[in-house]
Amino acid sequence: MAVDVAIQEGVLDYKIPLVGHGVGLDIHDLPDYYWDETPLKVGEVFTVEPCLLIDGVAGTRIEDVVVVTETGARVPSNTERGLTPS
């Protein structure tokens, strides 16, 4: 999905191959969703953190924590989305 959005927005050349990782006792726990295709299980907590990087210029990563539920997923935060002018 992240690749599809990057293609749609014309920024695929800047996307790094990162999806997210499990969260547990350590913030970077397994499974590792850079390459891992392990199915998610109810109760697991993981991050979704797409990243764009223009080498030597700038980069951005928005990280969300997601909890797997019986009916899908829940994002515990309610942070507003969008760009804020500086």
N, CA, C and O atoms as a Maestro MAE file, in Angstrom:
{
 s_m_m2io_version
 :::
 2.0.0
}

f_m_ct {
 s_m_title
 :::
 protein
 m_atom[344] {
  # First column is atom index #
  i_m_mmod_type
  r_m_x_coord
  r_m_y_coord
  r_m_z_coord
  i_m_residue_number
  s_m_chain_name
  s_m_pdb_residue_name
  s_m_pdb_atom_name
  i_m_atomic_number
  :::
  1 25 0.820 -1.188 0.000 1 A "MET " " N  " 7
  2 3 0.000 0.000 0.000 1 A "MET " " CA " 6
  3 2 0.870 1.261 0.000 1 A "MET " " C  " 6
  4 15 0.583 2.218 -0.719 1 A "MET " " O  " 8
  5 25 1.939 1.256 0.814 2 A "ALA " " N  " 7
  6 3 2.827 2.422 0.861 2 A "ALA " " CA " 6
  7 2 3.474 2.665 -0.500 2 A "ALA " " C  " 6
  8 15 3.652 3.813 -0.907 2 A "ALA " " O  " 8
  9 25 3.824 1.596 -1.199 3 A "VAL " " N  " 7
  10 3 4.419 1.728 -2.531 3 A "VAL " " CA " 6
  11 2 3.391 2.311 -3.494 3 A "VAL " " C  " 6
  12 15 3.723 3.176 -4.305 3 A "VAL " " O  " 8
  13 25 2.147 1.844 -3.412 4 A "ASP " " N  " 7
  14 3 1.090 2.363 -4.286 4 A "ASP " " CA " 6
  15 2 0.901 3.865 -4.091 4 A "ASP " " C  " 6
  16 15 0.769 4.606 -5.065 4 A "ASP " " O  " 8
  17 25 0.886 4.315 -2.844 5 A "VAL " " N  " 7
  18 3 0.730 5.744 -2.563 5 A "VAL " " CA " 6
  19 2 1.939 6.515 -3.075 5 A "VAL " " C  " 6
  20 15 1.789 7.590 -3.656 5 A "VAL " " O  " 8
  21 25 3.140 5.972 -2.865 6 A "ALA " " N  " 7
  22 3 4.349 6.643 -3.347 6 A "ALA " " CA " 6
  23 2 4.331 6.792 -4.871 6 A "ALA " " C  " 6
  24 15 4.732 7.826 -5.405 6 A "ALA " " O  " 8
  25 25 3.862 5.749 -5.565 7 A "ILE " " N  " 7
  26 3 3.739 5.824 -7.028 7 A "ILE " " CA " 6
  27 2 2.714 6.889 -7.405 7 A "ILE " " C  " 6
  28 15 2.971 7.733 -8.263 7 A "ILE " " O  " 8
  29 25 1.560 6.843 -6.763 8 A "GLN " " N  " 7
  30 3 0.468 7.790 -7.058 8 A "GLN " " CA " 6
  31 2 0.915 9.240 -6.847 8 A "GLN " " C  " 6
  32 15 0.540 10.127 -7.614 8 A "GLN " " O  " 8
  33 25 1.714 9.475 -5.809 9 A "GLU " " N  " 7
  34 3 2.145 10.837 -5.488 9 A "GLU " " CA " 6
  35 2 3.448 11.239 -6.188 9 A "GLU " " C  " 6
  36 15 3.913 12.369 -6.034 9 A "GLU " " O  " 8
  37 25 4.036 10.314 -6.956 10 A "GLY " " N  " 7
  38 3 5.237 10.626 -7.715 10 A "GLY " " CA " 6
  39 2 6.510 10.710 -6.882 10 A "GLY " " C  " 6
  40 15 7.444 11.420 -7.254 10 A "GLY " " O  " 8
  41 25 6.559 9.988 -5.752 11 A "VAL " " N  " 7
  42 3 7.734 10.060 -4.889 11 A "VAL " " CA " 6
  43 2 8.382 8.689 -4.656 11 A "VAL " " C  " 6
  44 15 9.135 8.516 -3.698 11 A "VAL " " O  " 8
  45 25 8.097 7.734 -5.511 12 A "LEU " " N  " 7
  46 3 8.621 6.377 -5.314 12 A "LEU " " CA " 6
  47 2 10.147 6.356 -5.237 12 A "LEU " " C  " 6
  48 15 10.712 5.564 -4.483 12 A "LEU " " O  " 8
  49 25 10.817 7.211 -6.001 13 A "ASP " " N  " 7
  50 3 12.280 7.243 -5.982 13 A "ASP " " CA " 6
  51 2 12.832 7.625 -4.612 13 A "ASP " " C  " 6
  52 15 14.000 7.362 -4.322 13 A "ASP " " O  " 8
  53 25 12.005 8.243 -3.764 14 A "TYR " " N  " 7
  54 3 12.454 8.712 -2.450 14 A "TYR " " CA " 6
  55 2 12.014 7.795 -1.307 14 A "TYR " " C  " 6
  56 15 12.420 8.011 -0.165 14 A "TYR " " O  " 8
  57 25 11.200 6.784 -1.584 15 A "LYS " " N  " 7
  58 3 10.707 5.901 -0.531 15 A "LYS " " CA " 6
  59 2 11.752 4.858 -0.171 15 A "LYS " " C  " 6
  60 15 12.318 4.207 -1.050 15 A "LYS " " O  " 8
  61 25 12.009 4.699 1.125 16 A "ILE " " N  " 7
  62 3 12.919 3.626 1.543 16 A "ILE " " CA " 6
  63 2 12.070 2.402 1.899 16 A "ILE " " C  " 6
  64 15 10.910 2.547 2.285 16 A "ILE " " O  " 8
  65 25 12.639 1.198 1.771 17 A "PRO " " N  " 7
  66 3 11.859 -0.032 1.969 17 A "PRO " " CA " 6
  67 2 11.607 -0.301 3.451 17 A "PRO " " C  " 6
  68 15 12.239 -1.168 4.055 17 A "PRO " " O  " 8
  69 25 10.698 0.438 4.011 18 A "LEU " " N  " 7
  70 3 10.394 0.349 5.422 18 A "LEU " " CA " 6
  71 2 8.887 0.328 5.600 18 A "LEU " " C  " 6
  72 15 8.184 1.170 5.041 18 A "LEU " " O  " 8
  73 25 8.393 -0.608 6.361 19 A "VAL " " N  " 7
  74 3 6.969 -0.625 6.676 19 A "VAL " " CA " 6
  75 2 6.766 -0.414 8.164 19 A "VAL " " C  " 6
  76 15 5.958 0.424 8.566 19 A "VAL " " O  " 8
  77 25 7.481 -1.155 8.981 20 A "GLY " " N  " 7
  78 3 7.351 -1.010 10.422 20 A "GLY " " CA " 6
  79 2 7.965 -2.195 11.137 20 A "GLY " " C  " 6
  80 15 8.693 -2.992 10.546 20 A "GLY " " O  " 8
  81 25 7.655 -2.297 12.434 21 A "HIS " " N  " 7
  82 3 8.225 -3.360 13.256 21 A "HIS " " CA " 6
  83 2 7.328 -3.602 14.453 21 A "HIS " " C  " 6
  84 15 6.485 -2.774 14.802 21 A "HIS " " O  " 8
  85 25 7.527 -4.756 15.076 22 A "GLY " " N  " 7
  86 3 6.798 -5.061 16.287 22 A "GLY " " CA " 6
  87 2 7.244 -4.169 17.430 22 A "GLY " " C  " 6
  88 15 8.366 -3.661 17.435 22 A "GLY " " O  " 8
  89 25 6.348 -3.981 18.412 23 A "VAL " " N  " 7
  90 3 6.657 -3.205 19.609 23 A "VAL " " CA " 6
  91 2 6.390 -4.102 20.805 23 A "VAL " " C  " 6
  92 15 5.319 -4.700 20.915 23 A "VAL " " O  " 8
  93 25 7.359 -4.195 21.697 24 A "GLY " " N  " 7
  94 3 7.212 -5.035 22.887 24 A "GLY " " CA " 6
  95 2 8.053 -4.483 24.004 24 A "GLY " " C  " 6
  96 15 7.944 -3.305 24.345 24 A "GLY " " O  " 8
  97 25 8.896 -5.322 24.583 25 A "LEU " " N  " 7
  98 3 9.786 -4.863 25.645 25 A "LEU " " CA " 6
  99 2 10.798 -3.872 25.107 25 A "LEU " " C  " 6
  100 15 11.233 -2.962 25.813 25 A "LEU " " O  " 8
  101 25 11.169 -4.056 23.853 26 A "ASP " " N  " 7
  102 3 12.056 -3.128 23.171 26 A "ASP " " CA " 6
  103 2 11.218 -2.435 22.100 26 A "ASP " " C  " 6
  104 15 10.304 -3.053 21.555 26 A "ASP " " O  " 8
  105 25 11.493 -1.204 21.788 27 A "ILE " " N  " 7
  106 3 10.683 -0.495 20.788 27 A "ILE " " CA " 6
  107 2 10.832 -1.116 19.404 27 A "ILE " " C  " 6
  108 15 9.914 -1.017 18.590 27 A "ILE " " O  " 8
  109 25 11.966 -1.756 19.116 28 A "HIS " " N  " 7
  110 3 12.171 -2.408 17.828 28 A "HIS " " CA " 6
  111 2 12.209 -3.924 18.013 28 A "HIS " " C  " 6
  112 15 13.276 -4.536 17.962 28 A "HIS " " O  " 8
  113 25 11.045 -4.517 18.228 29 A "ASP " " N  " 7
  114 3 10.941 -5.962 18.408 29 A "ASP " " CA " 6
  115 2 10.548 -6.639 17.105 29 A "ASP " " C  " 6
  116 15 10.152 -5.991 16.136 29 A "ASP " " O  " 8
  117 25 10.668 -7.955 17.109 30 A "LEU " " N  " 7
  118 3 10.186 -8.752 15.983 30 A "LEU " " CA " 6
  119 2 8.668 -8.865 16.082 30 A "LEU " " C  " 6
  120 15 8.136 -8.750 17.186 30 A "LEU " " O  " 8
  121 25 7.966 -9.080 15.015 31 A "PRO " " N  " 7
  122 3 8.498 -9.230 13.660 31 A "PRO " " CA " 6
  123 2 8.954 -7.888 13.085 31 A "PRO " " C  " 6
  124 15 8.526 -6.816 13.511 31 A "PRO " " O  " 8
  125 25 9.821 -8.001 12.123 32 A "ASP " " N  " 7
  126 3 10.389 -6.854 11.438 32 A "ASP " " CA " 6
  127 2 9.685 -6.739 10.091 32 A "ASP " " C  " 6
  128 15 9.848 -7.607 9.234 32 A "ASP " " O  " 8
  129 25 8.917 -5.696 9.898 33 A "TYR " " N  " 7
  130 3 8.136 -5.567 8.675 33 A "TYR " " CA " 6
  131 2 8.868 -4.842 7.557 33 A "TYR " " C  " 6
  132 15 8.248 -4.255 6.670 33 A "TYR " " O  " 8
  133 25 10.193 -4.888 7.610 34 A "TYR " " N  " 7
  134 3 10.952 -4.444 6.443 34 A "TYR " " CA " 6
  135 2 10.796 -5.517 5.366 34 A "TYR " " C  " 6
  136 15 10.556 -5.216 4.197 34 A "TYR " " O  " 8
  137 25 10.939 -6.788 5.792 35 A "TRP " " N  " 7
  138 3 10.898 -7.890 4.839 35 A "TRP " " CA " 6
  139 2 10.001 -9.029 5.303 35 A "TRP " " C  " 6
  140 15 9.663 -9.898 4.499 35 A "TRP " " O  " 8
  141 25 9.609 -9.056 6.552 36 A "ASP " " N  " 7
  142 3 8.878 -10.175 7.146 36 A "ASP " " CA " 6
  143 2 7.416 -10.186 6.696 36 A "ASP " " C  " 6
  144 15 6.752 -9.149 6.702 36 A "ASP " " O  " 8
  145 25 6.930 -11.338 6.314 37 A "GLU " " N  " 7
  146 3 5.524 -11.470 5.903 37 A "GLU " " CA " 6
  147 2 4.735 -12.310 6.902 37 A "GLU " " C  " 6
  148 15 3.705 -12.885 6.549 37 A "GLU " " O  " 8
  149 25 5.209 -12.387 8.150 38 A "THR " " N  " 7
  150 3 4.520 -13.125 9.200 38 A "THR " " CA " 6
  151 2 3.135 -12.525 9.422 38 A "THR " " C  " 6
  152 15 3.012 -11.312 9.595 38 A "THR " " O  " 8
  153 25 2.086 -13.359 9.421 39 A "PRO " " N  " 7
  154 3 0.729 -12.823 9.657 39 A "PRO " " CA " 6
  155 2 0.625 -12.194 11.048 39 A "PRO " " C  " 6
  156 15 1.222 -12.676 12.011 39 A "PRO " " O  " 8
  157 25 -0.139 -11.120 11.130 40 A "LEU " " N  " 7
  158 3 -0.366 -10.443 12.405 40 A "LEU " " CA " 6
  159 2 -1.339 -11.255 13.253 40 A "LEU " " C  " 6
  160 15 -2.218 -11.939 12.729 40 A "LEU " " O  " 8
  161 25 -1.167 -11.167 14.584 41 A "LYS " " N  " 7
  162 3 -2.043 -11.878 15.510 41 A "LYS " " CA " 6
  163 2 -2.736 -10.881 16.426 41 A "LYS " " C  " 6
  164 15 -2.190 -9.822 16.737 41 A "LYS " " O  " 8
  165 25 -3.955 -11.234 16.858 42 A "VAL " " N  " 7
  166 3 -4.711 -10.385 17.782 42 A "VAL " " CA " 6
  167 2 -3.856 -10.111 19.015 42 A "VAL " " C  " 6
  168 15 -3.248 -11.020 19.581 42 A "VAL " " O  " 8
  169 25 -3.819 -8.839 19.423 43 A "GLY " " N  " 7
  170 3 -3.062 -8.430 20.595 43 A "GLY " " CA " 6
  171 2 -1.670 -7.918 20.282 43 A "GLY " " C  " 6
  172 15 -1.046 -7.276 21.127 43 A "GLY " " O  " 8
  173 25 -1.169 -8.188 19.085 44 A "GLU " " N  " 7
  174 3 0.157 -7.681 18.734 44 A "GLU " " CA " 6
  175 2 0.102 -6.167 18.544 44 A "GLU " " C  " 6
  176 15 -0.920 -5.600 18.160 44 A "GLU " " O  " 8
  177 25 1.223 -5.547 18.823 45 A "VAL " " N  " 7
  178 3 1.374 -4.106 18.639 45 A "VAL " " CA " 6
  179 2 2.539 -3.914 17.676 45 A "VAL " " C  " 6
  180 15 3.594 -4.529 17.832 45 A "VAL " " O  " 8
  181 25 2.339 -3.064 16.688 46 A "PHE " " N  " 7
  182 3 3.393 -2.820 15.712 46 A "PHE " " CA " 6
  183 2 3.335 -1.378 15.246 46 A "PHE " " C  " 6
  184 15 2.376 -0.658 15.523 46 A "PHE " " O  " 8
  185 25 4.368 -0.969 14.538 47 A "THR " " N  " 7
  186 3 4.390 0.384 13.987 47 A "THR " " CA " 6
  187 2 4.155 0.344 12.484 47 A "THR " " C  " 6
  188 15 4.457 -0.642 11.812 47 A "THR " " O  " 8
  189 25 3.620 1.421 11.987 48 A "VAL " " N  " 7
  190 3 3.542 1.677 10.551 48 A "VAL " " CA " 6
  191 2 4.274 2.999 10.372 48 A "VAL " " C  " 6
  192 15 3.841 4.030 10.888 48 A "VAL " " O  " 8
  193 25 5.380 2.968 9.640 49 A "GLU " " N  " 7
  194 3 6.200 4.167 9.541 49 A "GLU " " CA " 6
  195 2 6.816 4.344 8.152 49 A "GLU " " C  " 6
  196 15 8.015 4.130 7.968 49 A "GLU " " O  " 8
  197 25 6.004 4.729 7.193 50 A "PRO " " N  " 7
  198 3 6.558 4.987 5.865 50 A "PRO " " CA " 6
  199 2 7.565 6.133 5.931 50 A "PRO " " C  " 6
  200 15 7.432 7.053 6.738 50 A "PRO " " O  " 8
  201 25 8.557 6.057 5.077 51 A "CYS " " N  " 7
  202 3 9.630 7.046 5.118 51 A "CYS " " CA " 6
  203 2 9.994 7.487 3.700 51 A "CYS " " C  " 6
  204 15 10.089 6.672 2.782 51 A "CYS " " O  " 8
  205 25 10.193 8.777 3.548 52 A "LEU " " N  " 7
  206 3 10.717 9.344 2.304 52 A "LEU " " CA " 6
  207 2 12.051 10.004 2.625 52 A "LEU " " C  " 6
  208 15 12.192 10.667 3.653 52 A "LEU " " O  " 8
  209 25 13.029 9.820 1.744 53 A "LEU " " N  " 7
  210 3 14.353 10.382 1.973 53 A "LEU " " CA " 6
  211 2 14.915 10.914 0.666 53 A "LEU " " C  " 6
  212 15 15.081 10.174 -0.304 53 A "LEU " " O  " 8
  213 25 15.202 12.201 0.656 54 A "ILE " " N  " 7
  214 3 15.904 12.817 -0.466 54 A "ILE " " CA " 6
  215 2 17.344 12.947 0.020 54 A "ILE " " C  " 6
  216 15 17.671 13.860 0.778 54 A "ILE " " O  " 8
  217 25 18.199 12.031 -0.420 55 A "ASP " " N  " 7
  218 3 19.555 11.908 0.091 55 A "ASP " " CA " 6
  219 2 20.284 13.243 0.088 55 A "ASP " " C  " 6
  220 15 20.364 13.919 -0.937 55 A "ASP " " O  " 8
  221 25 20.812 13.612 1.244 56 A "GLY " " N  " 7
  222 3 21.566 14.846 1.383 56 A "GLY " " CA " 6
  223 2 20.723 16.096 1.467 56 A "GLY " " C  " 6
  224 15 21.266 17.192 1.604 56 A "GLY " " O  " 8
  225 25 19.392 15.963 1.387 57 A "VAL " " N  " 7
  226 3 18.518 17.139 1.399 57 A "VAL " " CA " 6
  227 2 17.572 17.109 2.587 57 A "VAL " " C  " 6
  228 15 17.613 17.994 3.441 57 A "VAL " " O  " 8
  229 25 16.718 16.088 2.644 58 A "ALA " " N  " 7
  230 3 15.694 16.037 3.706 58 A "ALA " " CA " 6
  231 2 15.080 14.650 3.748 58 A "ALA " " C  " 6
  232 15 15.252 13.846 2.832 58 A "ALA " " O  " 8
  233 25 14.370 14.390 4.817 59 A "GLY " " N  " 7
  234 3 13.653 13.130 4.951 59 A "GLY " " CA " 6
  235 2 12.497 13.297 5.928 59 A "GLY " " C  " 6
  236 15 12.450 14.253 6.702 59 A "GLY " " O  " 8
  237 25 11.582 12.364 5.879 60 A "THR " " N  " 7
  238 3 10.456 12.403 6.806 60 A "THR " " CA " 6
  239 2 9.986 10.994 7.111 60 A "THR " " C  " 6
  240 15 10.041 10.107 6.260 60 A "THR " " O  " 8
  241 25 9.532 10.805 8.314 61 A "ARG " " N  " 7
  242 3 8.949 9.530 8.723 61 A "ARG " " CA " 6
  243 2 7.821 9.845 9.695 61 A "ARG " " C  " 6
  244 15 8.022 10.540 10.691 61 A "ARG " " O  " 8
  245 25 6.648 9.334 9.401 62 A "ILE " " N  " 7
  246 3 5.502 9.464 10.302 62 A "ILE " " CA " 6
  247 2 5.265 8.083 10.888 62 A "ILE " " C  " 6
  248 15 5.013 7.134 10.146 62 A "ILE " " O  " 8
  249 25 5.341 7.957 12.196 63 A "GLU " " N  " 7
  250 3 5.205 6.648 12.833 63 A "GLU " " CA " 6
  251 2 3.902 6.571 13.620 63 A "GLU " " C  " 6
  252 15 3.620 7.409 14.477 63 A "GLU " " O  " 8
  253 25 3.121 5.551 13.310 64 A "ASP " " N  " 7
  254 3 1.905 5.258 14.071 64 A "ASP " " CA " 6
  255 2 2.067 3.916 14.755 64 A "ASP " " C  " 6
  256 15 2.631 2.986 14.178 64 A "ASP " " O  " 8
  257 25 1.577 3.807 15.978 65 A "VAL " " N  " 7
  258 3 1.517 2.534 16.672 65 A "VAL " " CA " 6
  259 2 0.117 1.971 16.432 65 A "VAL " " C  " 6
  260 15 -0.878 2.688 16.536 65 A "VAL " " O  " 8
  261 25 0.055 0.680 16.111 66 A "VAL " " N  " 7
  262 3 -1.210 0.026 15.775 66 A "VAL " " CA " 6
  263 2 -1.360 -1.219 16.640 66 A "VAL " " C  " 6
  264 15 -0.398 -1.960 16.848 66 A "VAL " " O  " 8
  265 25 -2.573 -1.445 17.144 67 A "VAL " " N  " 7
  266 3 -2.885 -2.637 17.930 67 A "VAL " " CA " 6
  267 2 -3.788 -3.526 17.085 67 A "VAL " " C  " 6
  268 15 -4.797 -3.052 16.563 67 A "VAL " " O  " 8
  269 25 -3.445 -4.809 16.940 68 A "VAL " " N  " 7
  270 3 -4.266 -5.755 16.186 68 A "VAL " " CA " 6
  271 2 -5.428 -6.191 17.082 68 A "VAL " " C  " 6
  272 15 -5.218 -6.640 18.208 68 A "VAL " " O  " 8
  273 25 -6.647 -6.054 16.571 69 A "THR " " N  " 7
  274 3 -7.853 -6.419 17.327 69 A "THR " " CA " 6
  275 2 -8.574 -7.584 16.653 69 A "THR " " C  " 6
  276 15 -8.192 -8.016 15.565 69 A "THR " " O  " 8
  277 25 -9.601 -8.079 17.298 70 A "GLU " " N  " 7
  278 3 -10.418 -9.159 16.720 70 A "GLU " " CA " 6
  279 2 -11.053 -8.736 15.401 70 A "GLU " " C  " 6
  280 15 -11.271 -9.569 14.521 70 A "GLU " " O  " 8
  281 25 -11.350 -7.450 15.259 71 A "THR " " N  " 7
  282 3 -12.060 -6.965 14.075 71 A "THR " " CA " 6
  283 2 -11.184 -6.195 13.100 71 A "THR " " C  " 6
  284 15 -11.680 -5.678 12.099 71 A "THR " " O  " 8
  285 25 -9.899 -6.111 13.375 72 A "GLY " " N  " 7
  286 3 -9.008 -5.376 12.472 72 A "GLY " " CA " 6
  287 2 -7.863 -4.755 13.223 72 A "GLY " " C  " 6
  288 15 -6.988 -5.463 13.722 72 A "GLY " " O  " 8
  289 25 -7.855 -3.432 13.314 73 A "ALA " " N  " 7
  290 3 -6.764 -2.724 13.975 73 A "ALA " " CA " 6
  291 2 -7.282 -1.458 14.631 73 A "ALA " " C  " 6
  292 15 -8.325 -0.921 14.258 73 A "ALA " " O  " 8
  293 25 -6.523 -0.994 15.622 74 A "ARG " " N  " 7
  294 3 -6.870 0.242 16.328 74 A "ARG " " CA " 6
  295 2 -5.598 1.061 16.492 74 A "ARG " " C  " 6
  296 15 -4.562 0.536 16.899 74 A "ARG " " O  " 8
  297 25 -5.681 2.347 16.175 75 A "VAL " " N  " 7
  298 3 -4.573 3.284 16.388 75 A "VAL " " CA " 6
  299 2 -4.890 4.031 17.680 75 A "VAL " " C  " 6
  300 15 -5.841 4.812 17.716 75 A "VAL " " O  " 8
  301 25 -4.103 3.805 18.755 76 A "PRO " " N  " 7
  302 3 -4.442 4.390 20.052 76 A "PRO " " CA " 6
  303 2 -4.344 5.914 20.120 76 A "PRO " " C  " 6
  304 15 -4.952 6.521 21.002 76 A "PRO " " O  " 8
  305 25 -3.605 6.540 19.225 77 A "SER " " N  " 7
  306 3 -3.484 8.007 19.276 77 A "SER " " CA " 6
  307 2 -4.531 8.635 18.360 77 A "SER " " C  " 6
  308 15 -5.096 7.979 17.485 77 A "SER " " O  " 8
  309 25 -4.767 9.906 18.584 78 A "ASN " " N  " 7
  310 3 -5.701 10.648 17.728 78 A "ASN " " CA " 6
  311 2 -5.037 11.903 17.187 78 A "ASN " " C  " 6
  312 15 -5.669 12.952 17.062 78 A "ASN " " O  " 8
  313 25 -3.756 11.780 16.869 79 A "THR " " N  " 7
  314 3 -2.994 12.906 16.364 79 A "THR " " CA " 6
  315 2 -3.542 13.385 15.023 79 A "THR " " C  " 6
  316 15 -3.830 12.587 14.130 79 A "THR " " O  " 8
  317 25 -3.678 14.689 14.903 80 A "GLU " " N  " 7
  318 3 -4.169 15.285 13.671 80 A "GLU " " CA " 6
  319 2 -3.138 15.112 12.557 80 A "GLU " " C  " 6
  320 15 -1.934 15.158 12.812 80 A "GLU " " O  " 8
  321 25 -3.597 14.917 11.346 81 A "ARG " " N  " 7
  322 3 -2.724 14.739 10.182 81 A "ARG " " CA " 6
  323 2 -2.681 16.002 9.346 81 A "ARG " " C  " 6
  324 15 -3.608 16.812 9.359 81 A "ARG " " O  " 8
  325 25 -1.588 16.152 8.622 82 A "GLY " " N  " 7
  326 3 -1.480 17.281 7.715 82 A "GLY " " CA " 6
  327 2 -0.170 18.019 7.937 82 A "GLY " " C  " 6
  328 15 0.531 17.782 8.920 82 A "GLY " " O  " 8
  329 25 0.143 18.895 7.032 83 A "LEU " " N  " 7
  330 3 1.355 19.705 7.136 83 A "LEU " " CA " 6
  331 2 1.036 20.999 7.858 83 A "LEU " " C  " 6
  332 15 -0.026 21.588 7.660 83 A "LEU " " O  " 8
  333 25 1.951 21.431 8.686 84 A "THR " " N  " 7
  334 3 1.772 22.674 9.418 84 A "THR " " CA " 6
  335 2 2.822 23.660 8.932 84 A "THR " " C  " 6
  336 15 4.015 23.362 8.986 84 A "THR " " O  " 8
  337 25 2.410 24.813 8.464 85 A "PRO " " N  " 7
  338 3 3.398 25.803 8.015 85 A "PRO " " CA " 6
  339 2 4.294 26.222 9.170 85 A "PRO " " C  " 6
  340 15 3.841 26.328 10.310 85 A "PRO " " O  " 8
  341 25 5.572 26.462 8.871 86 A "SER " " N  " 7
  342 3 6.498 26.880 9.935 86 A "SER " " CA " 6
  343 2 6.481 28.385 10.098 86 A "SER " " C  " 6
  344 15 7.195 28.922 10.944 86 A "SER " " O  " 8
  :::
 }
 m_bond[343] {
  # First column is bond index #
  i_m_from
  i_m_to
  i_m_order
  :::
  1 1 2 1
  2 2 3 1
  3 3 4 2
  4 3 5 1
  5 5 6 1
  6 6 7 1
  7 7 8 2
  8 7 9 1
  9 9 10 1
  10 10 11 1
  11 11 12 2
  12 11 13 1
  13 13 14 1
  14 14 15 1
  15 15 16 2
  16 15 17 1
  17 17 18 1
  18 18 19 1
  19 19 20 2
  20 19 21 1
  21 21 22 1
  22 22 23 1
  23 23 24 2
  24 23 25 1
  25 25 26 1
  26 26 27 1
  27 27 28 2
  28 27 29 1
  29 29 30 1
  30 30 31 1
  31 31 32 2
  32 31 33 1
  33 33 34 1
  34 34 35 1
  35 35 36 2
  36 35 37 1
  37 37 38 1
  38 38 39 1
  39 39 40 2
  40 39 41 1
  41 41 42 1
  42 42 43 1
  43 43 44 2
  44 43 45 1
  45 45 46 1
  46 46 47 1
  47 47 48 2
  48 47 49 1
  49 49 50 1
  50 50 51 1
  51 51 52 2
  52 51 53 1
  53 53 54 1
  54 54 55 1
  55 55 56 2
  56 55 57 1
  57 57 58 1
  58 58 59 1
  59 59 60 2
  60 59 61 1
  61 61 62 1
  62 62 63 1
  63 63 64 2
  64 63 65 1
  65 65 66 1
  66 66 67 1
  67 67 68 2
  68 67 69 1
  69 69 70 1
  70 70 71 1
  71 71 72 2
  72 71 73 1
  73 73 74 1
  74 74 75 1
  75 75 76 2
  76 75 77 1
  77 77 78 1
  78 78 79 1
  79 79 80 2
  80 79 81 1
  81 81 82 1
  82 82 83 1
  83 83 84 2
  84 83 85 1
  85 85 86 1
  86 86 87 1
  87 87 88 2
  88 87 89 1
  89 89 90 1
  90 90 91 1
  91 91 92 2
  92 91 93 1
  93 93 94 1
  94 94 95 1
  95 95 96 2
  96 95 97 1
  97 97 98 1
  98 98 99 1
  99 99 100 2
  100 99 101 1
  101 101 102 1
  102 102 103 1
  103 103 104 2
  104 103 105 1
  105 105 106 1
  106 106 107 1
  107 107 108 2
  108 107 109 1
  109 109 110 1
  110 110 111 1
  111 111 112 2
  112 111 113 1
  113 113 114 1
  114 114 115 1
  115 115 116 2
  116 115 117 1
  117 117 118 1
  118 118 119 1
  119 119 120 2
  120 119 121 1
  121 121 122 1
  122 122 123 1
  123 123 124 2
  124 123 125 1
  125 125 126 1
  126 126 127 1
  127 127 128 2
  128 127 129 1
  129 129 130 1
  130 130 131 1
  131 131 132 2
  132 131 133 1
  133 133 134 1
  134 134 135 1
  135 135 136 2
  136 135 137 1
  137 137 138 1
  138 138 139 1
  139 139 140 2
  140 139 141 1
  141 141 142 1
  142 142 143 1
  143 143 144 2
  144 143 145 1
  145 145 146 1
  146 146 147 1
  147 147 148 2
  148 147 149 1
  149 149 150 1
  150 150 151 1
  151 151 152 2
  152 151 153 1
  153 153 154 1
  154 154 155 1
  155 155 156 2
  156 155 157 1
  157 157 158 1
  158 158 159 1
  159 159 160 2
  160 159 161 1
  161 161 162 1
  162 162 163 1
  163 163 164 2
  164 163 165 1
  165 165 166 1
  166 166 167 1
  167 167 168 2
  168 167 169 1
  169 169 170 1
  170 170 171 1
  171 171 172 2
  172 171 173 1
  173 173 174 1
  174 174 175 1
  175 175 176 2
  176 175 177 1
  177 177 178 1
  178 178 179 1
  179 179 180 2
  180 179 181 1
  181 181 182 1
  182 182 183 1
  183 183 184 2
  184 183 185 1
  185 185 186 1
  186 186 187 1
  187 187 188 2
  188 187 189 1
  189 189 190 1
  190 190 191 1
  191 191 192 2
  192 191 193 1
  193 193 194 1
  194 194 195 1
  195 195 196 2
  196 195 197 1
  197 197 198 1
  198 198 199 1
  199 199 200 2
  200 199 201 1
  201 201 202 1
  202 202 203 1
  203 203 204 2
  204 203 205 1
  205 205 206 1
  206 206 207 1
  207 207 208 2
  208 207 209 1
  209 209 210 1
  210 210 211 1
  211 211 212 2
  212 211 213 1
  213 213 214 1
  214 214 215 1
  215 215 216 2
  216 215 217 1
  217 217 218 1
  218 218 219 1
  219 219 220 2
  220 219 221 1
  221 221 222 1
  222 222 223 1
  223 223 224 2
  224 223 225 1
  225 225 226 1
  226 226 227 1
  227 227 228 2
  228 227 229 1
  229 229 230 1
  230 230 231 1
  231 231 232 2
  232 231 233 1
  233 233 234 1
  234 234 235 1
  235 235 236 2
  236 235 237 1
  237 237 238 1
  238 238 239 1
  239 239 240 2
  240 239 241 1
  241 241 242 1
  242 242 243 1
  243 243 244 2
  244 243 245 1
  245 245 246 1
  246 246 247 1
  247 247 248 2
  248 247 249 1
  249 249 250 1
  250 250 251 1
  251 251 252 2
  252 251 253 1
  253 253 254 1
  254 254 255 1
  255 255 256 2
  256 255 257 1
  257 257 258 1
  258 258 259 1
  259 259 260 2
  260 259 261 1
  261 261 262 1
  262 262 263 1
  263 263 264 2
  264 263 265 1
  265 265 266 1
  266 266 267 1
  267 267 268 2
  268 267 269 1
  269 269 270 1
  270 270 271 1
  271 271 272 2
  272 271 273 1
  273 273 274 1
  274 274 275 1
  275 275 276 2
  276 275 277 1
  277 277 278 1
  278 278 279 1
  279 279 280 2
  280 279 281 1
  281 281 282 1
  282 282 283 1
  283 283 284 2
  284 283 285 1
  285 285 286 1
  286 286 287 1
  287 287 288 2
  288 287 289 1
  289 289 290 1
  290 290 291 1
  291 291 292 2
  292 291 293 1
  293 293 294 1
  294 294 295 1
  295 295 296 2
  296 295 297 1
  297 297 298 1
  298 298 299 1
  299 299 300 2
  300 299 301 1
  301 301 302 1
  302 302 303 1
  303 303 304 2
  304 303 305 1
  305 305 306 1
  306 306 307 1
  307 307 308 2
  308 307 309 1
  309 309 310 1
  310 310 311 1
  311 311 312 2
  312 311 313 1
  313 313 314 1
  314 314 315 1
  315 315 316 2
  316 315 317 1
  317 317 318 1
  318 318 319 1
  319 319 320 2
  320 319 321 1
  321 321 322 1
  322 322 323 1
  323 323 324 2
  324 323 325 1
  325 325 326 1
  326 326 327 1
  327 327 328 2
  328 327 329 1
  329 329 330 1
  330 330 331 1
  331 331 332 2
  332 331 333 1
  333 333 334 1
  334 334 335 1
  335 335 336 2
  336 335 337 1
  337 337 338 1
  338 338 339 1
  339 339 340 2
  340 339 341 1
  341 341 342 1
  342 342 343 1
  343 343 344 2
  :::
 }
}
